[in-house]
Amino acid sequence: MLWTAAGAVTLGFFIALQIAARHYELPGPIASQVREVMFPPKSGFLLYGSMALMMVVLTWRQRFIVAGVAVGIDVVILLVRWVAGIKVTEGHPFGNGALWAMLGCAVFAVTRRTGQERVLLLKGVGLGLLLVAGRKTGDTWLLITSKSRPAVLDQYVATADHALGNPSWVVGRMVAATGPIGAHLLDIVYGQLAVAAVVVAMYQLRNVAAERRFPRHHLVRTFLVIGLLGPGIYMIFPVVGPVFAYGADGGQWAVADVWPHTPPHLGTPHYMPFDEITPRNCMPSLHTAWATAIFIHSRKGPRFLRFAGAFWLIATLGATLGFGYHYGADIVAGVVFAVTIEAGLRSLERGWDRSGFQLVAYGAAVFAALLVSYRYLPVEMAQHPWVFGPLLILAMTSVVNGYVRTIKLWEPKAVPALPSEPQPELRTVQ
């Protein structure tokens, strides 16, 4: 019943978002997903990653069969396009096979499986399709923000960012100094964040096929909740980012073409109009939030996974700042946002208690205080950077520290074994 209710709510949300997208003459998440059944998908790597996530419920023999079917379908589609002379100008030339394989597993579960086996397979398919649908939902949200929010708050955030030393300008010059190699590496990390999440999630779900059940909490849940709640903040606090508001990418809408060489001058910030194409997806930085979630969930893995989680977080921070997609203030808010959501999901998993309520309430209060200060105190923050800069870092660190300490309290403690009583010596009677 719980899974049915969750599925009904999710389907209702997708339908509502589809209707809203059609109002702005946009394709919407459902239409975009249906289109990828035949047309070149936007992200072939994500579709194959979603299929790999679905296969955690399968045996090794079934995994080889499903993977072979997916690759075979892609080969056939590529040959048909080649014979027909169809060139792929948008999207990836592969990925349709993975989507077909997931849909085929759903049909197989309904028609050929019963009881717990059917439920488990449908859960696996739903998990894989949810990851893809989450990507489509995020893309639709971004387009809606560009259509529905004609004015942005970049001048407020850029002014407040002086308290942190304008890190986007600093890191932007550093990335430019590394040349095309550094920029290309960061671009791969930035663009394939969902694939990194799939790797960590597959490690967490590696025992599902053997145990025939999913763990109560894993990375995919955190990823989906971040993607669900984050765009709502975009609608409240629309920001396009320094490369658009202060760089050449903004065109005629930019304040000036000064990023990343010259930090913006201090002045009285105000709303500024912007185009209807650029997404208002900066506050908070969801790439930072997702990378933070990957880092948190990789801590219980082997050394390689812990190293990869730390690398992905650092590289994502470098890309978000170095490409001019985010301000430093966005990064601080993104970390607080991710840790607060993770705390809420952990509390939901183990049952709410006083420590869980306090941690989530504190994280939410700090996040709200950050947004209010960026909006109403940016000039004061810029004029007193040695006061507000450390305060921002301290606020973020306090949420992280509170999470770490609370999680340690929640972890089961080993109970020392009681000393065994000496057994009386038995003597045989001669």
N, C-alpha and C positions, 0 to 999 in steps of 0.2 A: 504493500500500500504506500509506503514512503517513497519508493522508487517511482511508482505510478504518479503520485502527486508531484514529485520533483520534475518528472518528464512533462506533465501537463502544464506546469508553471513555465518551464523552459520553452515549450512549444508556443504558449501564449505570448511570451516575451518576443520570440522571433517573429511571430505574426504581426504583433504591434509595431515592431521595428520595421518590418517590411512595408506596412501601411504608411508609416511615417516617411520612409524612404521614397515611396511612390509619390507622396505629396510634394516632395522636392525634386521629382523627376529623376530619381536615382534607382539603380537596379535593386538594391536591398540584399540582405544576406541569403534569403531563401532562393531568390532568382539567380544570384551569383553562383550558389552551390549547384543548383540544377544545371546551369550552363556548363559547368566543368565536367559533366558526365561525358560530353562529346567534344567540347572545344578545349583548346590548350589552357591548362590551369594556371592560375597566378603563381602558385608555389608548388612545384612538383616535389621538392624535398620535404615540405610539410606534410603532403599527402602520404608519402612513403613513411615518414616518421609516425604519422597517426596510425597507419596500418601496422607498423611494428608495435605500437602501444596496444593495439587491439589484440595482437597475437600472444600477449602474455597469458591469455586464457586457453591457448591451444597447446597441444602436445608438439614435440619437435617434428614428428612426421606431418602433422597438419600444417605446421608453419612452413615447411618446405613446399608443400602443395600450394598453399595460398600465395606465397611469394612467387613461385613459378608461374601461377596463373596471372598474377599482376604484371610480371615482366612480359609474359607472352602477349597479353592484351596490348600493352604499350608498344611492343614490336609490331604487332599487326596494324595498329592505328598509325604508327610512323610510316609503315610501308604504303598504306592506303593514301596518306597525305602526299607521300613522295610520288606515287603513281599519278595521283590527281593533280600534281603540281601546286599543292597548297603550301605556302611558306608561312612559318610561325613568326609573326612579327611582334606579338604581345604574349606574355606568359612563357611557360616552359613547354618544351616539346614532349615531356613525359609527365606522368602522374595520374592520368585517367585510369590506368590499370589498377592502381592502388585503390582508387575510389570505387571502381567496379568490384574489386575483391571484397571490400568492406560491405558494400550493399549485398553482394552475393552471400556473404556469411550471415547477414541478417535474415535473408530469405531462407537459408539453410536452417537457421535456428528455429524459425517459425514452422517450417514444413517437416523437418526431419528430427528435431530434438524435442524432448519433453522434460517437464519437471525442473530440477535444479540445473541440469545441463543446459536447457534452453535459457534459463534466467542468466546463467553465468556468461554464455556466449553473447546474449543481447547486451549485457552490461559491458562486455569488452568492445562490441561494435559501437555502443553508445559513447563510450569513453573516447574512442578514436574519432568519431564524427563530431563530438563536442569540441575537440581541439581544433578541428577545421572550422566548425561553425563559429567558434570564438574568434578566429582570425577574420572571418567574413563579417561578423558583428562589429569588430573593432574598426574595420575599413569603412563600414557604413556609418558608424558613429562619427568618424573623422570627417566624412563628407557632409554629414548633417551639421556638424559644428561650423564648417566653413560657410554653409548656406544660411544658418539661423543666427549667427553671431557676427554682425557686420563690423563691430568695433572690438578692439583688443586692448589688453592691459600691459603690453610689453614695456611701456615707459615706466610703469610703477615697479615692475620686477627688475628691470635694468638698473633703476635707481637704487633699489634695496640691495642689489647684487654688489654694489660698491662696498658694502660691509664685509663681504667675503673676498674682496680683492679682484672682482671681475674674472672669475676662473675660466669662463668660456673664452675670453680673449687671450688669456695666458696659454691655455691648452691648445687653442686654435693655432697659435704661432708655433707651438711645439710640434704639432702634427704636420703643419706645412713644412717645417724644417726636416722632417724625416723623409720627405719625398713621396713618390707614388707607392713604394713598398709598404711603409707604415700605414698610409691611408687605405690601401687595399686590404691589409690585414684587419684593420679596425672595421672596415665596411663589411667584411665577411662575418665578423663577430656580431656586429649590430644587426645584420639582416637575417642571421640564422639562429636567433635567440630561442625560437620555439623548438628547433632541433636539439639544442643543448638541454632544454627542459625535458624532451622525450628521453634522452639518454639517462638523466637522473631518475625520471619516473620509471623507466624500465628496470633500473636497479632496485627501486623500492618495491616494484610489483613482480619481481622475479620469481616469487614462490606462489603466485596466484594459481597457476595450473596444477601444482601439486596439492595445495591446501584447499582448492576449489572455493576460494572466497577472497575478496579484496580487503586490504587493510583499511582501517577506519579513517586514516588520514594519510594523504600523499600529496605530492607536488602539484598534480593536475588540478586538484580542488583549489589550491591557493591561486594558481594561474588563472583559473576561470573566474574566481571571485574578484581578483584584481582587475581583470578585463571587463567585468560587469559593472563594478562601482566606479572605476577610474574615469570613464567618459562622462559620467554625471558631473564630476568636478570640472571637466572641461567646459561644460555648459554654464557653470557658475563663474569660472575664472578663466576666460578665453585668452590664450597667449600663443603666439606663433613661433617665437624663438629668435635669437639674435641674428642668425644668418639671413632671416627674412626681414625682420624689423630694422636691422642695422647693417645689412649686407647687400651684395649685388643681387641675390636671389629674390629680394623683395621688389625689385624694379621700381616703378614710380610710387609704390606704396611705402617704401622704406623711408625712415626718418633721414638717414644718410648712409652712404657706403663707407662705413668705418670699421666693420668687423673683418678680421680680428686684430687689425693693426692699431687702432686708436679707440680706447674706451669712450663710451658716450659721456658727454659733459653733464654736469649736474644742473638741474633746473626743476621747474615745477611740472611733475608728470600729469598727464591727462589721457583720456581715452583717445585712441587713434583709429581711424577707419582703415580697413584692409580689404583685400579682394575676396571673392567668393569661391576660391579654389584651394588656398592654403589651409590645412587643418589647424584648428586651435588646440593643439594636443601637447602642451608643454607643462601645465601645472595640474597635478604633479607629473614627474617623469615616470611613466609607466615602464619604460625600458629599464630604468634603475630599479623600480619596484620588482619587476620580474627577475632581474639579475640578482637582487637581494634574496628573493625567495629561492632561487637556484642555489645560492651560496649557503643559505640556512639548511636546506634539505640535503645538501651534499656532505654536511659535517658528519653524518653517521655512516658514510660510505668508506671504501678503501682509500688508501693514500692517493692513488691516481685521481679518483673522483673528487676528493677534497681539493687537490691541486687544481683540477679543471674548473671547479666551482669558484675558487678564488681568482683564477685567471680570467674567467668570463666576467666576473663582477668588475675587476679592475679595467679590463679592456672595454667593457660597456660604458663605464664612466668616462674613459678616455674618448670613446666615439661620440657619446652624447654631447660632451663639452667641446671636443676638438672639431667636430663637424658643424658646430654652431646650432645644433638642434635644441639645446637647453641652456638655461642659466644655472648658476650654482644654487640659487634658491630653489629651483625645481628639483635638484638632486637631493637636497636636505629633506624637502617635503616627500619625495618619492620613497626614501628610506623609512621615514616615520610611517607613511601610508602602508608599506609592505609589512613592516613588523607588527603594526596594529592589527591588520587583517590576519596574519599568521597566528597572533595571540588569540584572536577570536575563534578561529577554526580549531586551534588546539583546545581551547576551553570547551567548545562544542563537542569535541571528541571525548574528552574525559569527564564532562559534566561541569556545569558552571558552579563556581564557588566564589568566595570573597576575593581571593587573589586574582582570579580570572577577570572578574568584574572590574576590579581596581586597575589592572593592567590595561584592559581595553579602553576603559574610560579615560585613563591618563593619556594613552596614545592618541585617542580622538581629540582630547582637549588640546594637546600640543599641536596636532595637525591643524585644528581650527585656529589656534593662536598664530601659527605661521602665516596662514592665508590672510588673517585680519591685519597682521603687522605689515605684510607685503603691500596690502591695499591702502592702509591708512597711516602708516608710519615710514614710508620709504625714504623721505627726505631726512628725517631724523636718523634713520639707520645709516644713510650715506654720510651724514655729517659727523657721526660718532662711530666709525668702523671698529675702533679698538674696544668698544663696549658691546655693540650689537653683533659683531662677527663672532666673538667667543660665545655670546649668549645663544646664537643659532646653533653652533656646533655642540654646545652643552645641552641644549634642548634635545637635539637628535640623539646624542650619546646617552642621555638619561633614559630615553625610551628603549634603546638597544640594551642598556645595562639592566633595566627593569625586566625586560623579556628574558635575558640570559639567567638572571637570578631566579625568576619565577619558574622557568623551565627546569632548573636544577632541583627546585623544591618539589616539582611534580614527578620527577623521575623516581621509579621504585628503588628503594634502598635495600641493599643486601642485608639479610638478617643473619647474624652469626649463629652458627650451629651450637646447640647446647652440649656441654661436655657430657660424654656418656658415663654412666655410673659403672664403677668397677664390678665385674661379675665375680661372684664367689667362686673360689677355686674348688673344683670337684676332685675328690680323691677316691680312687678305687679301693675297695676293701679286699685285701688279700685273703 
